[in-house]
Amino acid sequence: MLYCEKIIFSGHAIQRMFERKISREDIQAALADGEIIAEYPEDLPFPSLLVCGNPAGMPLHIVVAINHKNQSCYIITTYIPTADKWTDSFRTRRET
């Protein structure tokens, strides 16, 4: 679960959301109730996380960068994970 004072969508995220029919409400629900499944503390300009959520029964992954100074969350991209790349829970990447 993440607390975001403000959610900011990158142009790339908006494009992917449109292509994949993912709504802002889906993103908000996944951030509020989802689970952090990977952390990327060295990412710049802010550390980022991979969040797995399940809004409306749909698995959803969100890459989000966090500005901890003002609690802003920057949505980098989002996608619907597939079983060929992720385990049944969509929380662990399959070995290649």
Buried (B, 14 or more C-beta within 10 A) or exposed (E): EBEBEEBEBBEEBBEBBEEEEBEEEBBBBBBBEBBEBBEEEEBEEBBBBBBBBBBEEEBBBBBBBBBEEEEBBBBBBBBEBEEEEBEEEBBEEEEE
